[in-house]
Amino acid sequence: MGKHRTHLVWDWNGTLLDDISAVIGATNAAFAEIGLEPITLEQYRELYCVPIPRFYERLTGRLPSDAEWEVMDEIFHRHYTEHRLGCGLTPGVEELLAEWRQAGRSQSLLSMYEHGELVPVVRGYGIEEHFIRVDGRTGPSGGTKALHMERHLAALRGVVAPERTVVIGDAADDALAAAHVGARAVLYTGGSHSRASLEAVGDGVPVVDTLEEAVDAARRLV
């Protein structure tokens, strides 16, 4: 029955979790350690891109070496873990997830946050029960979401149809990952990207300012 209903794949950081302040705080704390100037939220949203080493290239004028990237990534995540403790879910998330589930529709969560760290964090926010599957990143950080999305939906084969799936996230990469598997996407402005960056994705991908609008747009898409 689920294959004939709209399935939502939610992003975590910057979408369900309102952590952009933690991301900026951790970014600037990490920058201070490696001798870079701090950036504002507006600068971050204008420059941020995936793969993340390209983001550092935009900031510094050169692509970091593999060794430099490993150091940068470790420093960022150390600071992010501290900053995240003060973050809550995006307003209205609990109600949206509960309403979607109670209507008999399915939803899952796919994040580029490391899987072993993601699962207990989601459980700690009390929303794990709303998802039929929760997947975080496996393997090295800094890459794109497309192959992770492919594996996520493959694990749901028989329950979820890609053509009836909508990915809701805050990054252009979420839309690219959705297109990779034949799904649709809705992009939310409350996270890592500016509205202009998200609108540049094009291809009929809606850009919205609230997650309630995102769910409404998902219903219309499929």
Secondary structure, DSSP 8 states (H G I E B T S, - for coil): -GGGS-EEEE-TBTTTEE-HHHHHHHHHHHHHHHT-----HHHHHHH--SSHHHHHHHHHSS---HHHHHHHHHHHHHHHHHHHTT-EE-TTHHHHHHHHHHTT--EEEEEEEEHHHHHHHHHHTT-GGG-S-EEEE-S-SS--SHHHHHHHHHHTTTT--GGGEEEEESSHHHHHHHHHHT-EEEEETTSSS-HHHHHTT-TT--EESSHHHHHHHHHHH-
